[in-house]
Amino acid sequence: MTTSKNISNGILRALATILIVAAVLYFLYEIQTVIVYLCISLILCLIANPLVQFLKHRLKFSNSLAATTALILFILAIVGFILLFVPLIISQANNLSLLDTNSLQQQFIETEHTIEAYFNIQHVDLNKVLKDSKITSIIDFTYFTGFLNSILGFMANMGMGLVSVFFITFFFIKDQDAFKLSARKILPDTNEDKILNSIAKINHFLTRYFIGLLLQLTVVFILYLIVLMIFGNKNAFVIAFLCAILNVIPYIGPIIGTILAGLLTMISMIGSDFQTEILPRTIYVIIGFLLVQAIDNNISQPIISSKSVNSHPLEIFLVTLISGITFGIVGMIIAIPVFTMVKVILKEFFPNNKVVSVLTERI
């Protein structure tokens, strides 16, 4: 028989459950940076695992030495990546030092008059418009100070993030066997096979994904390089490599790469005629990059995103979008690997759940 006491107890239990769930979600939101660090470290551990196994079994390295060797290779890769762009930075700085502002202004005015005459547009005096609008009194110049501070803060956070990721990755690699044994002790013996199957499947799918991603970046890099070399762009190799790396960021990366390629093309041609040389070549480079992106979006990405991890393209898009909103650019990068791991674990531990069955039917 239902009494008021039972009803009140049920309401209290429901409220307590809601509060606990809300507290857990809030806690996860507050430590989202740590969660991202853990996910990145886990991915690095999976990437380094074949090398670590080779060092341990073939060369008889200890766990600590194998983990240290893997981290040194990661650090050298990052340093090499940075040093690769030093010649590009020096070249662009030299080009900017040769900039003739008066000549550039004259060329810009001539281009403006040509566009106005071609489209029969009435001339607009920008200086008069800016003076009448009193825009200088509206602009808050303290924004630039804040922008500089945000750049410094970003660099500091990036440095701390790299140190944290490498520290976590070291112990993930070094003590991965101990972590597996601890997991077996925590979970019931009946789940041991499920854990082993999950690990094997995760390694399989992520290996396919990263190999496919590397192949995609290689194809995009070659196509970018061809476009830049056709139009005689200086530092074509470095620019193509940088823009190809940006393709790791889903959807946003190619757009950033195209804008960057256009800007670097314009800077590299400083001193040439803006109307007849700089502007046309920049437009051709941008069109070439857009064609490469069309090939990548319609051929490379569907194969990698769908077939390598056995997920529907719409599913991949929604997961990437949600991860980007929640965790930013880093979340977009790690969205597919983390989502794949979650699907594999759900498939092994909850195979009879209807929602899980629908989400993991391709696995």
N, C-alpha and C positions, 0 to 999 in steps of 0.2 A: 504493500500500500504506500502510495506516494504521500509524503507529509511535507509540511513547510520546512522542516529541518533538512530533509533530503534535498529539497530544491535549493535551499540556501547553500548547502554543502557543495552541490553540483556547480552552482554559480561561482562559489569561491574557488573551486578547483579549476574551472575554466579561466577565471581571471588570473589565477596563479600561473597557469600554463601560458597564457598570452603574455604576461609580464616576463616570464623566463625566456620565451622565444624572442621577445623584443629586446631583452637585455643581451642575449647571445648575438643577435643580428647587429646591435649597436656596437658590441665588443669587436665583432669581426670587421665592422666598418672602420672602427678606430685603428685597428691593426692591419689595415689593408696593405700598407707598405711592406710590413713583415711578410704577409702572405705572398705578395708579388716576389719578394726576395727568395722565399722558399721555392716558389714555382720555377723561377729562373735557375736557381741552383739545382733543382731536380732535373731540369732539361739539360743543363750543362753536364750533370752527372751521367745522364743517359747518352749524351753525345760522346763523352770521354770513356764510357765503359768498354767499348771494343779495344781501345788503346791500352787501358788499364789492365784488362785481361791478358793482352799480349805481353805487356811488361812483366806481369806477375808470373805467368805460366811459361813463357818462352825465355825471358831474360832473368827470371828468378828475382825480380824486384820485391822488396817488402811493400806492405800496404802504404806505409807513410811515404816511401820513396816514389812509388807509382803515382800516388795522389799529388805529390809535390811536382813531379815531372809533368803531369797533365795540366796543373795550374800554371806552371812556367810557360808551357806551350800556348795556353789561353792568353796569358799576359803578353807574350811575344807577338801573338796575332793582333792584339789590340794596339800595341806599340807600332808594329809594322803598318797597320791600317792608318794610324795617325801620321806617321812619317811619310806615307805615300802622298799626302796632300800638302806637304811642305813646299814642294816645287810649284804646285798650283797656286798656293797662297802668295808666294814670292812673285810669281809671274803676274798675277792679278794686281798686286800692290804696285809693281813697276808700271803696269798699264795705267793705273789710276794716277800715278805721279806724272804721267805724260799728258794728262787730260787738259785740253785747252777749253776752258769754260766759255770764253767769248765765242769761239768758233762753234762749239756745241749749241750755244743759245741761238746763234744765227741760223744754224741748220734746223733747229727745232721750229723757229719762227717760219722759215721757208716751207717746212713740211706742213705746218698749221695752215698757212695761206693756201697751199696746194689742195689740202683736204676741203677747206672752205669753198674754194672755187669749183672743185669737182662736184660737191654736193649742193652747191648754191646756198651756202650757209652764211648768214650775216656775221660779220666779224665781231668777236667778243673780246673786249679789253680786260684781260684777267687782272691786271694791276688795279684798274678802276673798280672792278667788282670786289676784289679783296679789301680795297680801301673803304668802299661804301658799306660793306658788310661788317667792318670793324672786327674781323675774325681774330686778329691778334690779341684783342682784349678778352676774347672768349677762351682762347687756348690756355690751358694750364700747363706751364712749362715745367712745373715740378714733376710732371709725368715722366720726363726723360730721366730725372734722378731716380724715380721709382723703377723705371725700366732697367737702369744700370744695376740697381740693387737686386732686382729680380734675377738678372743674369749671373751676378756673383753668387746669389743664393742657390741658383740652379747648379752652378759648377761645384759648390760645396756639397750639395745633396748628391750630386752624381758621384763625387769622389767617395763619400761615405757609403753610398749604395754599392759601388764597385768593391770596396773593402769588405762590406758585409756579405755580398754575394760570394766572393772568393773564399771567405772564411767558412761560410756554411757549406759551400761546394767541397772544400777540402775534407771536411768530416763526413759528408755524404759519400764521397769516393772512398775515403780511408776505412770507414766503419760500416760500409753498406751491408756486409755479412752480419755484423753484430745487430744492425737495425732489423734485418730479416729475422734473426733468431728471437729478438725481443718481440717482434710482431707475432711470431708463432706462439710465444708464451702468453701474450695478452689475449689472443683470440682462442676460441675453443679448438680442439684438435680436429673437429669435423670440418673446419673452414680452411685447413692447411692446403688442401688441393685447390680450393678456390683462390687462395692467395697466390699460389705458384702459377696457376693458369692466368690470373690477372696480370702478374708481372711479365709473363712470357708474351701475352697478347699486347700489352702496352709497349714493350720493347719492339715487337714486330711492327705495330702500326706507326710508332714514332720514327723508327728507322726508315720505313717507307716514306713517311711525310718529309723528313729532313733531306733524304736523298732526292726526292721529287722537288723540294724547294730549292735545293742547290742546283738541280738541273734547270729549273725555271729561271733562276737568277743568271745562270750562265747564258741561256738563250737570250734573255733580255739584254744582258751586257753586250753580247756580240752584235745584236741588232742596233742598240744605241751607238756602239762604236762605229758600225758601218755608216749610220746616218751622219755622225759627226765628222767622219773622215771624208765622206762625199762632199761636204760643204767646207772642207779645209779648216776645221776648228782646231785651234791650238790646245794642247793638253787633252786630246780626245780620249785617251785611255783612262786618265784619272776621272774626268767628268763622267764618262760612261760607267765606270766602276762605282762611283758615288751614287749616281742615279739608279743603278741596278740594285745596290744595297738598300736604298730607300724603298724599293718594292717589297721589302720584308713587311713594311707597315701596310696592311690591307687597305685598299681604296684611297687612302689619303696619301700614301707614299708616292705613287706614280704622279699625282698632281704636283706635289712638292718638287719631285725630280724634274718635271717638265719646266716649271717656273725657274728652278735653279739653272737648268741648262740654257734657257733663254737669257737669263741675267749674265751668266758667265760668257756666253757668246757675245753679248753686247760689250762687256768689259774688255774682252780679248781683242776687240776691233776698234778700241778707242784710238782716235787719230784719223780713221777713215771717214768717208762721207756718210752722214747718218741716213740721208734719204735714199741714196742709190746703193749703198753697201750694207751698212749695219742693220737697218730695219728689214730689208728683204731677206737677208741671210738668217736673221733671228726668227722670222716668220717661217721660213723653210725648215729650220731645225725643230721648231715647235710642232709643225705639221708632221714631220718625220717621227717625232716622239709620240704624238697622238696615234699614228698608224701602228707603231710598235705596241702601244698599250692596247689597241684594238685587237691585235693578234694575240697578245698575252691574255686579255680578258676572255676571249672566245675560244682559245685553244689550250694554253698552258694551265691557267688557274682552275678551270673546271676539272681537268684531269687530276691535278694535285689535290685540290680540296675535296673532291667527291670520291675519287677512286682510291687515293692513298689512305684515307681514313674512313672510307665507306660511309660518308654522310651526304645528305642532300644539300645542294648549293644554297637553297633558302635557309636551311638549318644553320649552315656555316655563316651566312650573312647576319642572321639574327643574333647568333652567339657573339660574333665579332662586334656587332653594334652595341650590344649590352655591355660587353667587356670594355669597349672604348669609353662608354658613358661612365662606367663605374671606376675603372682603373686608368683611364687615359690611354696614351699611345702604347705604353708597355703592356697594358691589358689586351689591346688589339693584337699585339705580336704573339703573345702566349695563349691567346684564346683557343685556337684550334688544338694545340697539343694538350692543354689542360682539359678541354671538353672531351677529347678522345679518351683520356685516362679515366674521367668520371664515368663515361658511358661503358667502358670495359668493366669497371668495378661494379657498377649497377647491374650489368648483364650477368656477372658471375654470382652476385650475392642475392639479387632479387629477380630471378628469371621469370617468375610467375606473375609479377606485378604487371597490370595491363599498361600503365603509362610507360614503364621501363621497356616492355615488349615492343611498343610502338616506336620508341626512340632508338632502340638498339636492334631493330629487325634486320639491318644490313650487316651487322657484325657477326 
